[in-house]
């Protein structure tokens, strides 16, 4: 059975704004908190990664303006706070990610694979004419 393709607007958003699957998963953690503060340590636990790696993903989310710093009790804390247009795109991503996990992750990984291949190609020896 063939799946419906990823809508073009969402596809462009993923290719331009989503660097990794952990980025999406962390985004889901913050969105799921419904604006309540979330500590980076919780993101690390939920994504089964170290706090340093989680902090890097959280920094990416903050730089992309999906989340904002919030008052936290014991550590770095952020809350989900994108502007309206970005929030609408996140909702589309969430809905599609839940129903088309493989297609979305394949698209994210294909972007990473292309970059890795381009980097590797830069080191190929070429015969001189």
C-alpha positions in Angstrom: 0.0 0.0 0.0 1.5 3.3 -1.0 1.4 6.2 1.4 0.4 9.7 0.6 3.4 12.0 0.0 4.4 14.6 2.5 2.7 17.9 1.7 5.1 20.2 -0.1 4.8 23.0 2.5 5.7 20.5 5.3 8.4 18.9 3.2 10.1 22.3 2.7 9.7 23.1 6.4 11.4 19.8 7.4 14.2 20.3 4.9 14.9 23.8 6.0 14.1 23.8 9.7 14.5 20.3 11.1 18.1 19.2 11.6 17.5 15.8 13.2 15.0 13.3 14.6 16.0 14.2 18.2 15.1 17.8 17.4 11.5 16.6 16.4 11.3 14.4 19.5 12.4 17.2 21.8 9.9 19.6 20.1 7.2 17.1 20.9 8.2 17.1 24.6 7.9 20.9 24.8 4.7 21.0 22.8 3.2 18.2 25.0 3.9 20.3 28.1 1.4 22.9 26.8 3.5 25.9 27.7 4.6 24.7 31.1 8.4 24.9 31.8 10.4 21.8 30.9 13.9 21.2 32.2 16.7 20.1 29.9 17.3 17.1 32.2 13.7 15.9 31.5 14.3 16.2 27.7 17.5 14.1 28.2 15.6 11.4 30.1 12.6 11.3 27.6 14.9 11.1 24.6 17.3 8.6 26.3 20.3 10.8 25.7 22.9 12.5 27.8 22.2 15.9 29.2 25.0 17.5 27.1 23.4 16.1 23.9 20.0 17.2 25.1 21.3 20.7 25.8 22.6 20.9 22.2 19.1 20.0 20.9 17.4 22.4 23.3 19.8 25.2 22.1 18.8 24.4 18.5 15.1 24.6 19.4 15.7 28.0 21.1 17.7 29.4 18.2 14.9 28.3 15.9 12.4 30.1 18.2 10.3 27.1 19.0 11.0 27.5 22.7 11.9 30.3 25.1 13.8 30.3 28.4 11.5 30.0 31.4 12.0 30.2 35.2 13.1 26.8 36.4 13.5 25.3 39.8 16.7 23.4 39.5 18.2 23.7 36.0 17.9 25.1 32.5 14.3 25.4 31.7 12.3 26.3 28.5 8.7 26.4 27.4 7.1 25.9 24.0 6.4 29.4 22.6 6.6 29.7 18.8 4.8 32.5 17.0 1.5 31.6 15.4 2.8 30.7 12.0 5.5 28.5 13.4 3.0 26.9 15.8 0.7 26.0 12.9 3.6 24.3 11.1 4.5 22.4 14.2 0.9 21.1 14.5 1.1 19.9 10.9 4.5 18.3 11.6 3.1 16.6 14.7 0.1 15.2 13.0 2.1 14.0 10.0 4.9 12.6 12.2 2.5 10.5 14.2 0.8 9.0 11.2 3.8 8.9 8.8 6.8 8.3 11.1 8.9 6.4 8.5 8.4 9.0 5.7 9.3 11.9 7.9 12.3 10.3 9.5 13.5 9.2 6.0 13.2 12.7 4.8 15.2 14.0 7.7 17.9 11.3 7.3 18.0 11.9 3.5 19.0 15.5 4.1 21.8 14.4 6.5 22.9 11.7 4.1 23.2 14.2 1.3 25.3 16.5 3.4 27.6 13.6 4.4 27.9 12.5 0.8 28.8 16.0 -0.4 31.4 16.2 2.3 32.9 12.8 1.3 32.8 13.8 -2.3 35.0 16.8 -1.6 37.8 14.4 -0.8 37.6 12.2 -3.8 40.7 12.1 -6.0 40.0 13.2 -9.5 42.2 12.4 -12.5 43.7 15.4 -14.2 42.8 15.7 -17.9 
